Amino acid sequence: MAPRRPRTLVLLSALTLMGCGGGLSAQSPSTSPAELRQNTVSVRVATPEKIAAVYHGIAERLKLKGKSDLAEFFEGQTSGEFGSGFLIKRNGRMLVVTNRHVVDFADEAEVAVDGSDEAFPVQVLYADRVYDLAVLGFGVQHPTGVTGLKLARSKIHDLEGVVATGYPGLGGQPSYQATKGQVSNERFTMQSRGQTLTYIQHTAPIDPGSSGGPLTGEGGVVVGVNTMKANGRDNVYLAVPSEAIEAVLKRADAVIAGRKNKEWLIAGLSDSCGRLVAGLRRDGEPSIEIYDLITNDAVAERGFESTDPLMKTDKELSDLFYENPTTTLRIGVTMRLWKEAHGKEGLPVECMDAPQDPESDSVRLQVKFEHATRDTYWRFEQGYWKLSGFDKMTSTAPPSKPAKPPSKKR
């Protein structure tokens, strides 16, 4: 029988994600179309080197099998993606707000502003677990002559006018686009990960690559971040509202400050490992928490070997692999960890300290199972400690007694 699809790991809904595809301000006229264009940016993300190597290898094997279309698809996955974002000034520092799914599989990206051939490197400082938002930070190089956009103080209401800006693709390249529309539902709600999330539903057209771009009110202040469009519906687009953006920026502030604090980092590592243990102990299927804890390194090193056996008996997972391979590989690693945790060595119990390698860029923790131990390796990525690698379990269970031979009948 094919393994049951982990419902918490694959969102099958009528909504389709677009893309790869500060201070607050009152809504009074303050941002000109030229300023809006200057502060809306293109976000370019390169496929991590290790994952690109995996896809290149898959493409070469498909070529040998005569499956040129699929080979071309996987070669295309090695070249990276692009989305949109906007500049915002926070505590004297210029940041970029975009969608989490634009930078989901990257630690770094590049940002380009209108009228400049220069691309500025940025780090993914924080990716929110609840809303589809991420905050990026510049290094030494950053755009000049820009002020950043402001967030709206008040909520926008039905039938108010809005403008969506971003860099959807045109001719295979990001191209600036500004469209007008109006709010068609000021409070569209949707369930995600057991929480009710609120979005702004509007009619300003967005296209693949628009993800992460700002939705502004008539005064030019940001009322939302464009995130998705409805599949099979015309003129139905959703944006994360400004109050959620402000909440995510505050969480990003805490991460930026916390990275300088040893106690904060230790507490975060303990929390992440505790989430792993709790997620692996779950009955029936793995927790979404585990999926969130898998780094790109773990996907690259363990993804295909973990996913390939599952795809042989699970057509749905196999189909997903040819639509969104990196997501599928992450699911494969998650399922592998969960199945191994429900094996003969018993369930995981706790996280324990372990000797560290001073030359390593990861932190080692030992996870104690009921009848085994396992070494795990952790890296700080996108605002959290995540699992970058793991070793085989070492059994601590006493050897089982050999079965007695059946007695001979006389």
C-alpha positions in Angstrom: 0.0 0.0 0.0 1.3 3.5 -0.9 2.3 5.6 2.1 -0.3 8.1 3.1 0.5 11.7 2.1 1.4 13.9 5.0 -1.5 16.4 4.9 0.3 19.0 6.9 3.2 19.1 4.5 1.4 19.7 1.2 -1.1 22.5 0.9 -3.7 21.6 -1.8 -6.0 24.6 -2.1 -7.7 26.7 -4.7 -5.0 29.4 -4.2 -1.8 29.4 -6.3 1.4 31.1 -5.0 2.9 33.6 -7.4 6.6 34.2 -8.0 9.5 31.9 -8.2 8.2 31.4 -9.2 9.7 51.5 9.2 7.7 53.5 10.5 4.0 53.8 10.1 2.3 56.6 8.1 -1.1 57.9 7.8 -2.7 57.4 4.4 -2.2 60.9 3.1 -0.6 61.7 -0.3 3.1 61.4 0.2 4.7 58.9 -2.2 4.8 59.8 -5.9 4.7 57.2 -8.7 8.5 57.8 -9.3 9.3 57.2 -5.6 7.1 54.1 -5.6 9.1 52.8 -8.6 12.4 53.6 -6.9 11.5 51.7 -3.7 10.0 48.6 -5.3 12.8 46.2 -6.0 13.5 43.0 -7.9 14.7 40.1 -5.8 16.8 37.5 -7.5 17.6 34.2 -5.9 20.2 31.7 -7.1 19.7 28.0 -6.5 22.0 26.9 -3.7 25.1 25.2 -5.3 24.5 21.8 -3.7 20.9 21.6 -4.7 21.8 22.8 -8.2 24.3 20.0 -8.5 21.5 17.5 -7.5 19.2 18.8 -10.2 22.0 18.8 -12.8 22.6 15.1 -12.0 18.9 14.3 -12.4 18.8 16.2 -15.7 21.7 14.2 -17.1 20.1 10.9 -16.1 16.8 12.0 -17.8 18.7 12.9 -21.0 20.2 9.3 -21.1 16.6 8.0 -20.8 15.4 10.2 -23.7 13.2 12.4 -21.6 14.5 15.7 -22.9 11.5 17.8 -21.7 11.9 16.7 -18.1 15.7 17.1 -18.4 15.2 20.7 -19.6 12.9 21.4 -16.6 15.5 20.3 -14.1 18.2 22.2 -15.8 16.0 25.2 -15.6 15.8 24.7 -11.8 19.5 25.2 -11.5 19.4 28.8 -12.7 17.4 30.4 -9.8 14.3 32.4 -9.6 13.1 36.0 -9.1 10.4 37.9 -7.3 9.7 41.3 -5.9 10.0 43.3 -2.7 10.2 46.8 -1.3 12.5 49.0 0.7 11.7 50.1 4.2 13.8 52.0 6.8 13.8 50.4 10.2 15.8 51.7 13.2 18.1 53.6 10.9 18.7 50.6 8.7 17.4 49.9 5.2 15.7 46.6 4.8 13.8 44.7 2.2 10.4 43.1 2.7 9.4 40.2 0.4 7.5 36.9 0.5 9.0 34.0 2.3 8.3 31.7 -0.7 10.5 34.0 -2.9 13.6 33.2 -0.7 12.4 30.0 0.9 15.4 27.9 -0.3 18.2 30.5 0.0 20.3 32.2 2.7 21.3 35.0 0.3 19.8 36.9 -2.6 20.4 39.9 -4.8 18.3 43.1 -5.0 18.1 45.4 -8.0 16.5 48.8 -8.0 15.0 50.6 -11.0 17.5 52.4 -13.3 20.6 50.7 -11.9 22.6 47.9 -13.4 24.1 47.1 -10.0 22.8 44.2 -8.0 23.1 44.5 -4.2 23.7 41.3 -2.1 21.4 40.7 0.8 21.0 38.2 3.6 17.8 36.5 4.6 17.6 37.9 8.1 14.2 36.4 9.0 11.5 34.3 7.3 8.2 34.1 9.2 6.7 30.8 10.0 3.1 32.1 10.0 2.7 34.7 7.3 4.4 34.4 3.9 6.8 37.2 4.6 10.6 37.5 4.9 13.0 40.4 5.8 16.3 40.9 4.0 19.3 42.9 5.1 22.0 44.7 3.1 25.7 44.3 3.8 28.2 47.1 3.1 26.7 47.9 -0.3 23.2 49.3 -0.4 21.0 51.5 -2.6 21.5 55.3 -2.2 19.1 58.1 -2.9 16.1 56.1 -1.7 14.0 56.7 1.5 12.0 53.5 1.8 8.2 53.2 1.8 6.0 53.7 4.8 3.4 51.3 6.3 -0.2 52.4 6.6 -1.4 53.3 10.1 -5.0 52.4 9.4 -6.7 49.4 7.7 -7.9 49.8 4.1 -11.5 49.2 3.4 -13.7 47.8 0.6 -13.8 49.6 -2.7 -10.8 51.8 -1.9 -8.3 52.1 -4.7 -4.9 50.3 -4.6 -1.8 50.0 -6.7 0.3 46.8 -7.1 3.9 47.2 -8.1 6.5 44.6 -8.7 8.9 42.9 -11.2 7.0 40.1 -12.9 8.8 38.4 -15.8 8.6 39.6 -19.4 10.8 38.1 -22.0 12.4 35.9 -19.4 13.6 38.9 -17.3 12.1 40.8 -14.4 10.2 43.9 -15.7 8.7 46.7 -13.6 4.9 46.8 -13.6 2.3 49.0 -11.8 -1.4 48.2 -12.0 -4.5 49.7 -10.4 -7.5 48.1 -8.8 -9.6 48.3 -5.7 -10.2 46.3 -2.5 -12.9 43.7 -3.1 -12.7 42.2 0.4 -10.9 43.9 3.2 -11.0 40.8 5.4 -10.5 37.6 3.5 -9.6 34.8 5.9 -7.9 31.5 5.4 -6.8 28.7 7.6 -3.1 27.9 7.6 -1.2 25.7 10.1 -4.1 25.7 12.5 -4.4 29.5 12.5 -6.8 31.9 10.9 -4.9 34.4 8.7 -6.4 37.6 7.3 -5.6 38.9 3.8 -6.6 41.9 1.6 -8.5 40.7 -1.5 -8.1 43.1 -4.4 -8.3 43.5 -8.1 -5.0 45.1 -9.1 -3.5 42.5 -11.4 -0.3 40.7 -10.4 1.7 38.1 -12.4 4.4 35.4 -11.7 7.3 37.4 -10.3 5.1 40.0 -8.5 5.3 38.0 -5.3 6.6 40.2 -2.4 5.8 43.5 -4.2 4.0 46.2 -2.3 0.3 46.9 -2.4 -0.1 50.7 -1.8 -3.1 52.8 -1.0 -4.0 56.0 -2.9 -1.6 57.9 -0.7 1.3 55.7 -1.7 1.7 54.0 1.7 2.0 50.2 2.0 -1.3 48.5 2.9 -0.1 45.0 2.1 2.4 42.7 0.4 1.2 40.8 -2.7 1.3 37.1 -2.1 -1.0 35.0 -4.2 -3.8 34.9 -6.8 -6.8 32.6 -6.9 -6.5 29.7 -9.3 -9.4 29.6 -11.8 -10.8 33.0 -10.8 -10.4 36.4 -12.5 -9.3 39.5 -10.6 -8.9 37.8 -7.3 -5.5 38.7 -5.7 -4.4 38.5 -2.1 -2.0 40.6 0.0 -0.7 40.3 3.5 -2.1 43.4 5.4 0.2 46.1 6.9 -0.5 45.1 10.5 0.9 41.6 9.9 3.9 43.2 8.1 4.6 45.4 11.2 4.4 42.3 13.5 6.9 40.4 11.3 9.2 43.4 11.3 9.2 43.4 15.1 10.0 39.7 15.1 12.9 40.4 12.7 14.1 43.2 15.0 14.2 40.6 17.8 16.3 38.2 15.7 18.7 40.9 14.6 19.3 41.9 18.2 19.3 38.3 19.5 22.1 37.1 17.2 24.4 39.2 19.3 23.3 37.5 22.5 24.8 34.1 23.5 22.0 33.2 25.9 19.4 34.0 23.2 21.1 31.8 20.7 21.4 28.9 23.1 17.7 29.2 24.0 16.8 29.2 20.3 18.9 26.1 19.7 17.2 24.3 22.6 13.8 25.3 21.2 14.5 24.1 17.7 15.8 20.7 18.9 12.8 20.4 21.2 10.5 21.1 18.2 12.3 18.3 16.3 11.8 15.8 19.1 8.1 16.8 19.5 7.5 16.6 15.8 9.1 13.2 15.4 7.0 11.8 18.3 3.8 12.6 16.5 1.6 9.7 15.6 0.2 9.2 12.1 2.3 11.6 10.2 5.2 14.1 10.8 4.5 17.6 12.1 4.9 20.6 9.8 7.5 21.7 12.4 10.0 19.2 11.1 9.6 20.4 7.5 10.4 23.9 8.7 13.5 22.7 10.4 15.3 21.2 7.4 18.1 23.3 5.9 19.1 23.4 2.2 22.2 21.5 3.1 20.2 18.6 4.4 17.9 18.7 1.3 20.9 18.6 -1.0 22.7 15.8 0.8 19.8 13.6 1.9 16.9 14.8 -0.3 16.9 12.5 -3.3 18.0 9.4 -1.5 15.1 10.0 1.0 12.5 10.9 -1.6 13.2 8.4 -4.4 12.0 5.3 -2.6 8.8 7.1 -1.6 8.0 8.2 -5.2 8.1 4.6 -6.4 4.9 3.9 -4.4 3.3 7.3 -4.2 2.2 8.8 -7.5 1.0 12.0 -5.9 4.5 12.7 -4.4 6.0 11.7 -7.8 3.8 14.2 -9.6 4.7 16.9 -7.0 8.4 16.3 -7.6 8.0 17.3 -11.3 6.2 20.5 -10.3 8.2 21.6 -7.2 11.2 19.4 -6.7 12.8 21.2 -3.8 9.7 21.2 -1.7 9.3 17.5 -2.5 12.9 16.7 -1.5 12.3 18.5 1.8 9.2 16.4 2.3 11.3 13.3 1.6 13.8 14.2 4.3 11.0 14.9 6.8 9.3 11.6 6.1 12.6 9.7 6.4 13.4 11.2 9.8 9.9 10.5 11.0 9.9 6.9 9.9 13.3 6.2 11.4 12.0 7.8 14.7 9.1 5.3 14.7 11.4 2.3 14.2 12.6 -0.4 16.5 14.9 2.0 18.4 11.9 3.8 19.9 10.8 7.4 19.9 13.1 10.4 20.6 13.2 11.6 24.2 15.4 14.6 24.6 18.3 16.7 23.2 21.7 16.5 24.9 24.9 18.4 24.6 27.7 16.9 22.6 31.4 17.7 21.9 31.9 20.4 19.3 34.2 20.6 16.3 35.8 24.1 16.3 36.4 24.0 12.6 32.7 23.3 11.8 30.1 25.9 10.9 27.4 23.9 12.6 26.6 23.0 16.2 26.3 19.3 17.2 23.6 18.0 19.5 22.8 14.4 20.5 19.2 13.3 20.4 18.4 10.5 22.8 15.9 7.9 21.7 14.3 5.3 23.9 16.8 2.7 22.8 19.3 4.7 20.7 21.2 8.0 20.2 21.6 10.1 17.1 24.0 13.0 16.3 22.4 16.0 14.7 24.0 19.1 13.3 22.4 22.6 13.4 22.9 25.9 11.6 21.3 29.3 12.1 19.3 30.0 9.0 16.6 32.6 8.2 16.1 33.5 11.9 16.0 30.0 13.4 18.3 27.1 14.2 17.7 24.4 11.6 18.8 20.8 11.0 21.7 20.7 8.6 22.7 17.1 8.9 22.3 13.9 10.9 24.1 10.6 11.5 22.8 7.1 11.8 21.3 6.0 15.1 23.5 4.1 17.5 21.5 1.5 19.3 21.7 1.3 23.1 19.1 -1.5 23.4 20.3 -4.9 24.8 20.8 -7.5 22.1 17.7 -9.7 21.6 17.9 -13.3 22.7 18.1 -15.8 19.9 14.9 -17.7 19.4 14.9 -21.3 20.8 14.8 -24.0 18.1 11.5 -25.9 18.1 11.5 -29.1 20.1 11.5 -32.3 18.2 8.5 -34.5 18.5 9.1 -37.9 19.8 
